[in-house]
Amino acid sequence: MRQLPNINTEDKYIQARKRVEDLKGFYYNLISYCLVIPFLIFINYKTFWDFHWFWFPLFGWGIGLGFHAYQVFVNDGFLGRKWEERKIQELIEKEENKRWN
């Protein structure tokens, strides 16, 4: 019979607090993206509209924002935190089985 380690309430609190911090960081990043990019477009429009340089920060920051969203919201995927926890648990069980044999 398998016994999973007990996760006490302090560990759950720490995990929940980290999750909230990750969400806050993502939303701050999203808000600043939505405020700064239009400002950069405005500056580009007022200074030299013949060369549209605002596309570079728009796409660069947008790609970074996409990676940040993936990191925050994808928890059950192949590369998510749940996969890491399952793999750690599997390795612990494998090590315990070696000791018993």
ABEGO torsion letter per residue (X at the ends): XBBBBBBBAAAAAAAAAAAAAAAAAAAAAAAAAAAAAAAAAAAAAAABAABBAAAAAAAAAAAAAAAAAAAAABAABAABAAAAAAAAAAAAAAAAAAAAX
